[in-house]
Amino acid sequence: MKEAEKEMNNPLSPVKMVRESYSRYLQKNFTEVQVQFKDEEPAWIPYDTLLAIKEREVEFQRRIKDGR
């Protein structure tokens, strides 16, 4: 399991809800998550986008920890 996926299993994760959607444009099903990071209105984003955000966050924190 990727580091970002492990972090999202945390109960304090910004994910509020999950849904499956169909894109007529892409002609495929995809997973969306509703996220809320602070006091803003929740927003639906693709699950893959959230994973990419979390992976970048983990990478950034690792670089800071390593002093780069």
C-alpha positions as CSV (number, residue, x, y, z in Angstrom):
1,M,0.0,0.0,0.0
2,K,1.4,3.4,-0.9
3,E,2.3,5.9,1.8
4,A,-0.5,8.3,0.8
5,E,-3.1,5.6,0.9
6,K,-2.0,4.7,4.4
7,E,-2.3,8.3,5.5
8,M,-5.9,8.5,4.1
9,N,-7.0,5.6,6.4
10,N,-6.4,8.1,9.2
11,P,-9.8,9.2,10.8
12,L,-8.5,12.8,10.6
13,S,-8.3,12.6,6.8
14,P,-9.9,15.4,4.8
15,V,-12.1,12.8,3.0
16,K,-15.7,13.2,3.9
17,M,-17.4,10.9,1.3
18,V,-16.6,8.7,-1.6
19,R,-18.7,8.1,-4.8
20,E,-18.4,6.3,-8.1
21,S,-19.1,8.4,-11.2
22,Y,-19.2,7.9,-14.9
23,S,-17.5,10.3,-17.4
24,R,-19.2,10.5,-20.7
25,Y,-16.2,12.4,-22.0
26,L,-13.7,9.7,-20.9
27,Q,-16.2,6.9,-21.3
28,K,-15.2,5.3,-18.0
29,N,-16.1,5.0,-14.3
30,F,-13.9,6.7,-11.8
31,T,-13.9,7.3,-8.0
32,E,-14.4,10.8,-6.6
33,V,-13.8,11.9,-3.0
34,Q,-15.4,14.8,-1.2
35,V,-12.6,16.7,0.7
36,Q,-12.6,19.5,3.2
37,F,-9.2,20.7,4.5
38,K,-10.3,23.6,6.7
39,D,-13.5,25.7,6.9
40,E,-14.1,25.9,3.1
41,E,-17.0,24.3,1.3
42,P,-16.4,20.6,0.6
43,A,-15.4,19.8,-3.0
44,W,-15.5,16.6,-5.1
45,I,-12.2,15.7,-6.7
46,P,-11.0,12.6,-8.4
47,Y,-9.5,10.0,-6.0
48,D,-6.3,9.9,-8.2
49,T,-5.9,13.6,-7.7
50,L,-6.0,13.3,-4.0
51,L,-3.5,10.4,-4.1
52,A,-1.1,12.6,-6.1
53,I,-1.5,15.5,-3.7
54,K,-0.8,13.2,-0.7
55,E,2.2,11.7,-2.4
56,R,3.7,15.1,-3.1
57,E,3.0,16.1,0.5
58,V,4.8,13.0,1.8
59,E,7.7,13.6,-0.6
60,F,8.0,17.2,0.5
61,Q,8.0,16.3,4.2
62,R,10.6,13.7,3.5
63,R,12.8,16.2,1.8
64,I,12.5,18.7,4.7
65,K,13.3,15.9,7.2
66,D,16.4,15.0,5.1
67,G,17.5,18.6,5.0
68,R,17.3,19.0,1.2
